[in-house]
Amino acid sequence: MQGKSKWKDPGIILCGVLLLVAAIVLIWWPKDVYIMGISLAGWLMFSTYFIWLLIGVIYIFWIEKWEKK
């Protein structure tokens, strides 16, 4: 892996995406917005489980392709 930039590493990039999604959820945390009796932050956390799964799958394929180079 010599000569490859650390900033182009799939793990670093996807970690940044995860932090961004988590920050968006936490920004909504103190808001008193409720949908069907559940806080908007709760809905955002629930919906991001699917994003975490998708990001995990993307990471697996991306890192395999990246390591073959």
N, CA, C and O atoms as CSV, one atom per row, in Angstrom:
chain,resi,resn,atom,element,x,y,z
A,1,MET,N,N,0.817,-1.193,0.000
A,1,MET,CA,C,0.000,0.000,0.000
A,1,MET,C,C,0.857,1.252,0.000
A,1,MET,O,O,0.388,2.335,0.350
A,2,GLN,N,N,2.091,1.104,-0.385
A,2,GLN,CA,C,2.959,2.272,-0.435
A,2,GLN,C,C,2.561,3.156,-1.601
A,2,GLN,O,O,2.145,2.664,-2.650
A,3,GLY,N,N,2.687,4.437,-1.420
A,3,GLY,CA,C,2.380,5.401,-2.459
A,3,GLY,C,C,0.911,5.783,-2.529
A,3,GLY,O,O,0.550,6.682,-3.287
A,4,LYS,N,N,0.069,5.134,-1.769
A,4,LYS,CA,C,-1.353,5.476,-1.775
A,4,LYS,C,C,-1.624,6.496,-0.675
A,4,LYS,O,O,-1.132,6.368,0.446
A,5,SER,N,N,-2.403,7.496,-1.010
A,5,SER,CA,C,-2.740,8.545,-0.054
A,5,SER,C,C,-3.663,8.015,1.030
A,5,SER,O,O,-4.619,7.292,0.749
A,6,LYS,N,N,-3.367,8.383,2.279
A,6,LYS,CA,C,-4.235,7.993,3.385
A,6,LYS,C,C,-5.622,8.604,3.245
A,6,LYS,O,O,-6.610,7.995,3.656
A,7,TRP,N,N,-5.706,9.792,2.674
A,7,TRP,CA,C,-6.978,10.493,2.563
A,7,TRP,C,C,-7.881,9.883,1.500
A,7,TRP,O,O,-9.077,10.174,1.462
A,8,LYS,N,N,-7.318,9.033,0.632
A,8,LYS,CA,C,-8.134,8.349,-0.374
A,8,LYS,C,C,-8.495,6.937,0.068
A,8,LYS,O,O,-9.119,6.190,-0.686
A,9,ASP,N,N,-8.108,6.572,1.275
A,9,ASP,CA,C,-8.433,5.251,1.817
A,9,ASP,C,C,-9.937,5.153,2.016
A,9,ASP,O,O,-10.536,6.055,2.602
A,10,PRO,N,N,-10.565,4.078,1.542
A,10,PRO,CA,C,-12.017,3.940,1.704
A,10,PRO,C,C,-12.475,4.037,3.158
A,10,PRO,O,O,-13.544,4.584,3.431
A,11,GLY,N,N,-11.690,3.517,4.085
A,11,GLY,CA,C,-12.066,3.570,5.493
A,11,GLY,C,C,-12.142,4.990,6.012
A,11,GLY,O,O,-13.054,5.324,6.768
A,12,ILE,N,N,-11.197,5.834,5.619
A,12,ILE,CA,C,-11.184,7.236,6.052
A,12,ILE,C,C,-12.386,7.977,5.465
A,12,ILE,O,O,-13.063,8.729,6.165
A,13,ILE,N,N,-12.642,7.758,4.185
A,13,ILE,CA,C,-13.756,8.447,3.520
A,13,ILE,C,C,-15.088,8.020,4.139
A,13,ILE,O,O,-15.925,8.868,4.448
A,14,LEU,N,N,-15.292,6.708,4.324
A,14,LEU,CA,C,-16.557,6.239,4.868
A,14,LEU,C,C,-16.721,6.602,6.334
A,14,LEU,O,O,-17.844,6.783,6.805
A,15,CYS,N,N,-15.627,6.708,7.054
A,15,CYS,CA,C,-15.698,7.170,8.444
A,15,CYS,C,C,-16.206,8.619,8.481
A,15,CYS,O,O,-17.000,8.984,9.348
A,16,GLY,N,N,-15.742,9.428,7.540
A,16,GLY,CA,C,-16.223,10.805,7.434
A,16,GLY,C,C,-17.708,10.864,7.136
A,16,GLY,O,O,-18.423,11.703,7.683
A,17,VAL,N,N,-18.179,9.965,6.261
A,17,VAL,CA,C,-19.614,9.908,5.944
A,17,VAL,C,C,-20.409,9.523,7.189
A,17,VAL,O,O,-21.453,10.115,7.468
A,18,LEU,N,N,-19.921,8.535,7.938
A,18,LEU,CA,C,-20.608,8.114,9.165
A,18,LEU,C,C,-20.663,9.248,10.176
A,18,LEU,O,O,-21.692,9.456,10.818
A,19,LEU,N,N,-19.579,9.975,10.321
A,19,LEU,CA,C,-19.559,11.104,11.250
A,19,LEU,C,C,-20.536,12.194,10.820
A,19,LEU,O,O,-21.188,12.818,11.657
A,20,LEU,N,N,-20.633,12.418,9.516
A,20,LEU,CA,C,-21.558,13.423,8.999
A,20,LEU,C,C,-23.012,13.035,9.290
A,20,LEU,O,O,-23.801,13.867,9.740
A,21,VAL,N,N,-23.358,11.782,9.036
A,21,VAL,CA,C,-24.729,11.320,9.308
A,21,VAL,C,C,-25.029,11.405,10.800
A,21,VAL,O,O,-26.107,11.850,11.195
A,22,ALA,N,N,-24.076,10.978,11.632
A,22,ALA,CA,C,-24.278,11.047,13.085
A,22,ALA,C,C,-24.438,12.493,13.543
A,22,ALA,O,O,-25.252,12.777,14.422
A,23,ALA,N,N,-23.674,13.403,12.960
A,23,ALA,CA,C,-23.776,14.821,13.332
A,23,ALA,C,C,-25.156,15.374,12.972
A,23,ALA,O,O,-25.732,16.154,13.731
A,24,ILE,N,N,-25.679,14.973,11.824
A,24,ILE,CA,C,-27.014,15.444,11.419
A,24,ILE,C,C,-28.063,14.972,12.419
A,24,ILE,O,O,-28.942,15.740,12.810
A,25,VAL,N,N,-27.973,13.704,12.834
A,25,VAL,CA,C,-28.928,13.178,13.819
A,25,VAL,C,C,-28.793,13.921,15.142
A,25,VAL,O,O,-29.798,14.292,15.748
A,26,LEU,N,N,-27.575,14.142,15.591
A,26,LEU,CA,C,-27.374,14.805,16.881
A,26,LEU,C,C,-27.771,16.275,16.860
A,26,LEU,O,O,-28.140,16.827,17.896
A,27,ILE,N,N,-27.701,16.911,15.702
A,27,ILE,CA,C,-28.150,18.301,15.584
A,27,ILE,C,C,-29.654,18.379,15.848
A,27,ILE,O,O,-30.130,19.343,16.447
A,28,TRP,N,N,-30.412,17.354,15.397
A,28,TRP,CA,C,-31.853,17.334,15.588
A,28,TRP,C,C,-32.250,16.897,16.992
A,28,TRP,O,O,-33.402,17.079,17.388
A,29,TRP,N,N,-31.329,16.330,17.747
A,29,TRP,CA,C,-31.665,15.735,19.044
A,29,TRP,C,C,-32.456,16.667,19.973
A,29,TRP,O,O,-33.467,16.230,20.524
A,30,PRO,N,N,-32.046,17.930,20.175
A,30,PRO,CA,C,-32.767,18.767,21.143
A,30,PRO,C,C,-34.098,19.321,20.621
A,30,PRO,O,O,-34.828,19.971,21.369
A,31,LYS,N,N,-34.412,19.078,19.375
A,31,LYS,CA,C,-35.661,19.621,18.812
A,31,LYS,C,C,-36.860,18.838,19.330
A,31,LYS,O,O,-36.795,17.622,19.508
A,32,ASP,N,N,-37.939,19.542,19.564
A,32,ASP,CA,C,-39.171,18.906,20.021
A,32,ASP,C,C,-40.120,18.696,18.843
A,32,ASP,O,O,-41.247,19.191,18.835
A,33,VAL,N,N,-39.640,17.956,17.859
A,33,VAL,CA,C,-40.460,17.645,16.697
A,33,VAL,C,C,-40.837,16.172,16.806
A,33,VAL,O,O,-39.973,15.304,16.927
A,34,TYR,N,N,-42.140,15.905,16.759
A,34,TYR,CA,C,-42.613,14.528,16.897
A,34,TYR,C,C,-43.424,14.134,15.675
A,34,TYR,O,O,-44.245,14.906,15.180
A,35,ILE,N,N,-43.182,12.925,15.199
A,35,ILE,CA,C,-43.933,12.352,14.089
A,35,ILE,C,C,-44.497,11.027,14.586
A,35,ILE,O,O,-43.742,10.134,14.971
A,36,MET,N,N,-45.814,10.898,14.579
A,36,MET,CA,C,-46.501,9.702,15.096
A,36,MET,C,C,-46.074,9.388,16.525
A,36,MET,O,O,-45.938,8.221,16.893
A,37,GLY,N,N,-45.863,10.419,17.324
A,37,GLY,CA,C,-45.535,10.251,18.730
A,37,GLY,C,C,-44.089,9.906,19.016
A,37,GLY,O,O,-43.729,9.670,20.169
A,38,ILE,N,N,-43.254,9.871,17.995
A,38,ILE,CA,C,-41.829,9.547,18.172
A,38,ILE,C,C,-41.012,10.762,17.756
A,38,ILE,O,O,-41.302,11.404,16.747
A,39,SER,N,N,-39.995,11.066,18.540
A,39,SER,CA,C,-39.125,12.208,18.253
A,39,SER,C,C,-38.486,12.059,16.877
A,39,SER,O,O,-38.178,10.952,16.436
A,40,LEU,N,N,-38.293,13.186,16.215
A,40,LEU,CA,C,-37.653,13.175,14.904
A,40,LEU,C,C,-36.252,12.577,14.988
A,40,LEU,O,O,-35.813,11.892,14.065
A,41,ALA,N,N,-35.546,12.836,16.097
A,41,ALA,CA,C,-34.213,12.249,16.262
A,41,ALA,C,C,-34.303,10.725,16.291
A,41,ALA,O,O,-33.434,10.047,15.745
A,42,GLY,N,N,-35.328,10.188,16.912
A,42,GLY,CA,C,-35.526,8.736,16.933
A,42,GLY,C,C,-35.770,8.177,15.542
A,42,GLY,O,O,-35.218,7.140,15.176
A,43,TRP,N,N,-36.603,8.871,14.762
A,43,TRP,CA,C,-36.839,8.445,13.384
A,43,TRP,C,C,-35.557,8.514,12.569
A,43,TRP,O,O,-35.274,7.622,11.769
A,44,LEU,N,N,-34.779,9.581,12.774
A,44,LEU,CA,C,-33.520,9.703,12.032
A,44,LEU,C,C,-32.553,8.582,12.395
A,44,LEU,O,O,-31.894,8.023,11.518
A,45,MET,N,N,-32.462,8.249,13.686
A,45,MET,CA,C,-31.578,7.158,14.100
A,45,MET,C,C,-32.046,5.834,13.506
A,45,MET,O,O,-31.228,5.046,13.034
A,46,PHE,N,N,-33.350,5.583,13.525
A,46,PHE,CA,C,-33.872,4.346,12.958
A,46,PHE,C,C,-33.582,4.257,11.468
A,46,PHE,O,O,-33.149,3.212,10.982
A,47,SER,N,N,-33.816,5.341,10.738
A,47,SER,CA,C,-33.607,5.317,9.290
A,47,SER,C,C,-32.130,5.213,8.926
A,47,SER,O,O,-31.795,4.710,7.854
A,48,THR,N,N,-31.248,5.676,9.795
A,48,THR,CA,C,-29.825,5.598,9.461
A,48,THR,C,C,-29.263,4.193,9.634
A,48,THR,O,O,-28.162,3.921,9.155
A,49,TYR,N,N,-29.981,3.290,10.305
A,49,TYR,CA,C,-29.502,1.908,10.369
A,49,TYR,C,C,-29.328,1.338,8.971
A,49,TYR,O,O,-28.389,0.583,8.718
A,50,PHE,N,N,-30.221,1.692,8.069
A,50,PHE,CA,C,-30.120,1.219,6.700
A,50,PHE,C,C,-28.930,1.865,5.983
A,50,PHE,O,O,-28.291,1.244,5.134
A,51,ILE,N,N,-28.648,3.105,6.334
A,51,ILE,CA,C,-27.480,3.777,5.766
A,51,ILE,C,C,-26.206,3.103,6.262
A,51,ILE,O,O,-25.275,2.897,5.483
A,52,TRP,N,N,-26.149,2.752,7.561
A,52,TRP,CA,C,-24.959,2.068,8.095
A,52,TRP,C,C,-24.732,0.753,7.353
A,52,TRP,O,O,-23.599,0.431,6.995
A,53,LEU,N,N,-25.798,-0.005,7.122
A,53,LEU,CA,C,-25.694,-1.273,6.418
A,53,LEU,C,C,-25.184,-1.059,4.998
A,53,LEU,O,O,-24.294,-1.775,4.540
A,54,LEU,N,N,-25.738,-0.088,4.310
A,54,LEU,CA,C,-25.311,0.212,2.948
A,54,LEU,C,C,-23.847,0.639,2.916
A,54,LEU,O,O,-23.090,0.203,2.049
A,55,ILE,N,N,-23.449,1.483,3.851
A,55,ILE,CA,C,-22.056,1.933,3.907
A,55,ILE,C,C,-21.119,0.758,4.183
A,55,ILE,O,O,-20.023,0.700,3.626
A,56,GLY,N,N,-21.536,-0.176,5.033
A,56,GLY,CA,C,-20.729,-1.363,5.304
A,56,GLY,C,C,-20.533,-2.212,4.055
A,56,GLY,O,O,-19.428,-2.686,3.790
A,57,VAL,N,N,-21.597,-2.402,3.293
A,57,VAL,CA,C,-21.506,-3.179,2.047
A,57,VAL,C,C,-20.619,-2.462,1.037
A,57,VAL,O,O,-19.776,-3.088,0.394
A,58,ILE,N,N,-20.803,-1.164,0.897
A,58,ILE,CA,C,-19.962,-0.383,-0.014
A,58,ILE,C,C,-18.500,-0.511,0.391
A,58,ILE,O,O,-17.631,-0.689,-0.463
A,59,TYR,N,N,-18.228,-0.424,1.685
A,59,TYR,CA,C,-16.853,-0.515,2.175
A,59,TYR,C,C,-16.227,-1.851,1.801
A,59,TYR,O,O,-15.080,-1.890,1.356
A,60,ILE,N,N,-16.952,-2.929,1.971
A,60,ILE,CA,C,-16.403,-4.251,1.662
A,60,ILE,C,C,-15.986,-4.334,0.200
A,60,ILE,O,O,-14.871,-4.758,-0.103
A,61,PHE,N,N,-16.870,-3.934,-0.704
A,61,PHE,CA,C,-16.539,-4.005,-2.125
A,61,PHE,C,C,-15.454,-3.007,-2.510
A,61,PHE,O,O,-14.578,-3.314,-3.318
A,62,TRP,N,N,-15.516,-1.804,-1.926
A,62,TRP,CA,C,-14.549,-0.759,-2.244
A,62,TRP,C,C,-13.145,-1.162,-1.789
A,62,TRP,O,O,-12.186,-0.995,-2.542
A,63,ILE,N,N,-13.011,-1.686,-0.578
A,63,ILE,CA,C,-11.695,-2.044,-0.057
A,63,ILE,C,C,-11.113,-3.222,-0.836
A,63,ILE,O,O,-9.900,-3.276,-1.042
A,64,GLU,N,N,-11.952,-4.167,-1.272
A,64,GLU,CA,C,-11.470,-5.288,-2.085
A,64,GLU,C,C,-10.909,-4.772,-3.414
A,64,GLU,O,O,-9.833,-5.188,-3.844
A,65,LYS,N,N,-11.640,-3.876,-4.050
A,65,LYS,CA,C,-11.192,-3.303,-5.323
A,65,LYS,C,C,-9.927,-2.476,-5.111
A,65,LYS,O,O,-9.012,-2.514,-5.934
A,66,TRP,N,N,-9.876,-1.731,-4.010
A,66,TRP,CA,C,-8.750,-0.849,-3.714
A,66,TRP,C,C,-7.482,-1.646,-3.452
A,66,TRP,O,O,-6.394,-1.246,-3.867
A,67,GLU,N,N,-7.623,-2.777,-2.760
A,67,GLU,CA,C,-6.447,-3.596,-2.431
A,67,GLU,C,C,-5.923,-4.358,-3.637
A,67,GLU,O,O,-4.744,-4.709,-3.663
A,68,LYS,N,N,-6.754,-4.625,-4.631
A,68,LYS,CA,C,-6.295,-5.319,-5.839
A,68,LYS,C,C,-5.402,-4.439,-6.703
A,68,LYS,O,O,-4.602,-4.951,-7.487
A,69,LYS,N,N,-5.528,-3.133,-6.569
A,69,LYS,CA,C,-4.711,-2.203,-7.378
A,69,LYS,C,C,-3.272,-2.246,-6.970
A,69,LYS,O,O,-2.447,-1.532,-7.541
